[in-house]
């Protein structure tokens, strides 16, 4: 995974609430186990006309005014089934941060496991961000992973982040990479244990 330490980016506003994983990536696109290519079908049934396949001009991802590595969504993002493909599609599309006032627990775990940062903010802060982006699509949002802060227009909030997942994000580790990073410590512990056992016997 790529290291995620500090993100300064414009954002895409998607104020809909209760966006579930089937809306993020419809079930018919879950046949592949390769993480690449899922971004093409992110929000497929919202981005494209189901019958003609033409882009829906009213959907925000088809609006050239909005772009960036941050998606700002309404409350309760990622509810529904536990498919990891939802996180894959968001990262493959290019998003690094998702902002909402609430995330489904399973989605949150899947996101962090795939280098995607879910930032939970207060409802008031979320409303202000959505309003500000709509008024100024060029607005930049700053997310500091190490300090666990998010800021825009002089406003700042802190967000919660599991300490282990924070280490993984900052260093670009998945679970295996983290264990490999501790190889020397593990080997020293094994050596110490072996010496202790030899002394006992």
N, C-alpha and C positions, 0 to 999 in steps of 0.2 A: 504494500500500500504506500501511497505518497504521504509524506509528512504533512501534518496539518497543525500549524502553529499560530498563524495570524492571517485573517482573510479580510481584505478591504475590497468591496465590490458593490456594484449596483445590484438591484434585486428584481425578482419577478413577483408581482402580487397575485395571489390566488386566495381570495377571502372566503371561499366556500368552506363550510364546516362539515365535520364527519366524513372526510375524504377517506374512503376505505382502500384496501390494497387491490381490490378488483378494479377500482377506478384508476388507480395508479398504473397498474399493468394487468389488463384483462387476462382471464384464465387461459384463453385460447393461444396465448403467446408463451406459455410456460414449458414448452416441449424441450427447449435447449437447456443444457447444464453448463454451457459456456457463458460467463458473465458478460461477454461483449455482445453488442448489438441490441440490447434491450432498450436502449435510449430511443431507438427509432419508434418504438411503440409505447413510450411513456404517455399516459393519459390519452391513449389511442382513440377511444370513443368520444372524447371531448375535442381532441385536436382535429379529427377528420370526420367528414360525413360518412355515416355507416354504409349508405347505399352507393354513393358516387366515389368515395375515397378521396374526395377533394378536401383541402384544408378548410377548417371552419374559421372564417375571418373574425368571428366574435370571441374566439378563445385566446387567452392571454399569451400562450406560447407562440401563437401565430401573429402577434402584434409586434412589429419591429421596434416600437418605442421601448419595450422592456427586454432586458437581457441581464446576464450576470451569473455568478456562481452561488447565489443565495435565492432560495425560494421562501417566500413569506406566505404561509397558509393560515386558514381559519382554525378554530378550536377543534381538538380531537382528530389529529392527523394520523393516518396509518392504522385505523381501526379495521376490524374484519379478520380475514384469514391470516395465517402466520407466514405467508410466502416470503422468502428472502429475496425473491426476484424484484420485489418493490424497491428495495434498497439498491439492487443492481441497476435497475432502470434509471433511477434518479442520478446515481453516480456516473453511469455511462452517458447520460445526456449532458453532464457537465456540472451538476450541482454538487457543492461541497458542504453547504449548510442548509438546514431546513429550520425555519422559525415558526413556532406555534405556541399557543397558550396551554396545550396539552397534547401528549403523544401516547398512543397505545404502547404498552410495555414491551410487547414482542417486537413491534416495529422498531422501537427505540433500540433494543438490543441488536437487532439485525443491522440497523444503520451503523451503529458504533463498530460492529464487527467488520464492516466494509468501508471504514474510513469516512463515513458520512456523519456529520455532527448535527444532532437534533438539539436545538436551543429552545428551552422552555422559558417563556417570558410571561409577565402579567398580562391580563386581558387589556388593561389600559395602555400598556406599552405596545402591545400588538396593534391595537386600533390606531395608535399614533403612527406607527411604522407604515401600515397599510395606507393611511390617509396621506402621509408624506410622500410615499412612492408614487401614488396616483397623481398628486399635484406636481411632483418633480421626478420623472423617470430616471434622471441622472443622479439622484441622491445616492451617496455611498454609505454603506453600513460597515462598521468595523467590528470584527469578532476576534477577541484575544483568547486563545485557548488556554494559555498558561495562566493568565489572570482571571479567566472565566468571566469575562465581561463582554457585553455587546453595547455599542453606542452609535448614535446618529444625531445630527443636529444639536449637539451639546447635551443630549440625554444619555444616561448610562444605567444599565441594570446588570446585576451579576446573575449567573445561571449555574445550576448544579451539574456536576460531572463526576462520575465515578473515578476515583484516583487511579485505578488500574487502567481503565480505558483512556484516561488522560495521558498516561505514559505511552500507551500504544499509539494514540493519535499524533503526539508530538514527535515520536521517533519513527512513525510509519510502520509499526509492528502489527502483525496479526498474532494470534496466540502462539503459534510455533516460533515466529521470529522472537517473541519475548522470551521463550524458554531458551532459545539459542543464545540470546544476549546474556543469559545467566549461566552459560556453560562452565565458565571458570569457577564460579561460586559453587555450582553443583559438584564439579570434580574435586574441589577442595573439601567439601563436606563428605563426599564418598571416601576420600583418602583418610580423613580424620576418623570416620566411622570404622574403616578397616583396621586402623592402628589401635583403636579402642578395643575392637573385638579380639585382636591378637594378644593384647595385654590381659584380657579376661581368660584366655585359654592358653 
